[in-house]
């Protein structure tokens, strides 16, 4: 897929593995996990460059250090109007809080669209920044996550420890 405008990308190390950050002139477009179910390769026309994703990298580093609870980045996720509605609502889930897929569907005033909400959540191109990891099953189970369930568990555990003031505690 050839883009008419430049697309930049760069990789960063994190406690959950390498993340690939992808941006265009409009903002951060995607974050890819090194492992997980949505593996992709960078388009050959894309340009590896640190500067266009430097602010995203800085804010993600702060998040993993327990110093940031909400991102203030210029975002440019590409999706359908319904997906964009779901992703916008993800941004409203507070740090350290989880909600169910049903609750997410209610929040966008589509209470019968739980499966569609789940599908949109699973296609979130900006995990962590748009915190899809904070959406769990109605019974409290950790259901699917593009970066894998161990990553989802790590992120939720990290957020819980920071919220409760113990970033270095081992999960019980």
N, C-alpha and C positions, 0 to 999 in steps of 0.2 A: 504494500500500500504506500504509494508515494504521497507525501505531504507537500503542500504548496508553501508552507512556512516551516522554518527550522524547528526541529524537535531535539531537545537536549536530554542527556541522561548521565547519571553518575551513580556509583555504588558507594554504600557506607557500611561499615561494620557496626553491629548492634549486639546486645545480649541474646537476641533471638536469631542470629545469623545475619548474613549480608542482605541488605535491602537495596533495590534499584529504584532510584527516583527519576521520574520522567516528567519533563515540563515543556511547555511552549510559551510563546509570548504572552498568552492569556493567564498562565499560572501553572501550578502543579497539576499534572494530569493523572499520574498513576504512581503507585508504590507496589513493587513486586517483591514477594518473598523468594529467598533462595530455594526453599523447598515448599511444597504444598501442591494443591491441585490445579492451579492456574499458571503453569509454567509457560513462559514465552521467551522469544529471543528478540533482541533489539533489531529494529528495521535497519538495513544497511545505510539508509539515507540519514539516520539519526546521527547526532554529533555528541561524542563524549566530552563533557565540559562540566567542571565543578561549579563555576560561578552562577549559572542560571538556577541551580538547585541549592545554593549555599544557605539560604535562609531556612529552607525546609530541613536541611541537614542539621543546622544549629538548633532549631526547635525540637527536632526528634532527639538529638543528643540531650537536651534539657529534659525532655519527657522521660527518657530512660534513666537519667540521673535523679529522678524524683523531684525536679525543680519546675516542671510545667504540667499543668492540668488541662489546658485548652490551647488549641493551635490558632494562630492569627495569620494564616497564610492566604495568599491569593490562589484560589483553586479553580481548576478548569476540567472537572470530570466530564466525560462524554457518555451520554446515556439517553434513554427515552425520557419523556416528561414524567412518567410514573417512577422510573428509577431515580431520577433527580429529586423527586418529592421525598422518596424514602431516604435517600442519602442526606438530604437537607435535615430531615428529622433526626438522623443518627447524630448529627452535630449538636443536637440539643440534649443528648443523654449526658448527665453530669459524670464527671470523673469518679471512679469508684462505685458507680451505681450500675445495676443490671436491670433490664426489662425483658419481657417475653416478646416473641414475635406477634402474639395477639395484641399486646399493649402497643407495640409499634404500629400495627394496623389500625387500632383505634385512634392513635395520635394523628394519623393522616386522614382520619374520617373515612376509612375503608375497612370496617370491622370484619367483613366477610372475605377479605383479600389476604388472609394470613399466608397462604402458600405463595401468592404472588409477591408479597412483602418479603418472605423468606428467600425467594429467588433473586429479588432485587438486592437484598442484603448480601447474598452470596456473590453477586457481581460487582460489589462496591470496589471501584478502582483505587480508592485511597484509604486502605485499612490503616488503623491506628489513628490517623488524622481525622477521619470520619469513623468513629469507633464502633464498627460492626461487631467487634469482640464483646461488647457490652450487651448484646442481644443473646438470650439463652432460651431454652425450651420452657414451656409453661410449668413443667414439673421441676424446674431448677437444673436440668441437665445441660451440659455443655454440648450443644449440637454443632454441626459443621462449621468450619472456618477455613478460609483459603490458605492460611499459613499452617494449618494442622491444629489438632486439639491441644497438643502440648504447648504450642505457642499461645493459643487462646488462654489456657490455664495459667501460663506464666504472666501474661499481661494483666489478667484479672487479679492474680495473686499480688503482683507488684503494686497495682493501684490500691488494693485493699490494705497492704502494709503501709503505703505512704499515707493514705487517708487516716489510718490509725496510729501514725507516728512511728512506725518501726520498719523502716526500709530494709534493714539487714536481717530481720528475723527469718528463720526458716519456716516454710509453711507447715502447719500441723497435720 
